[in-house]
Amino acid sequence: MSQDDSPSSTSQQPLPDGQEPADQVDQVDQVDQVDQLDSQSLVDHLRELRTCLLYSFIAIFIGFAAAYSQIKIIGHWFFEPLLSVLPPDHSLIFTSYQEGFFFI
């Protein structure tokens, strides 16, 4: 392999119109983000935290709603191993009043 074929020589070639290689651009973006975080005030950090928490709660709510809409399927899947080992004339029992309403 000659020197011209080595990978380091291809990465050192200048790009047209002053463009930088993608990995250098990513490193510059990361440095800019760190500098931006260091220069934020406490109120800016709290605003960003509030936004992240709001997005997290929305995602949790959507996941809960999706799971609750499929509760019977999930309940049958959850109890299937237990029901498969029960004797033929037996069923599940519930020890408190509210337990019967969880997956029925």
PyMOL commands that set and color helices and strands:
alter all, ss='L'
color gray80, all
select helices_A, chain A and resi 3-5+7-11+16-18+22-39+42-69+71-85+97-101
alter helices_A, ss='H'
color red, helices_A
deselect
rebuild
show_as cartoon
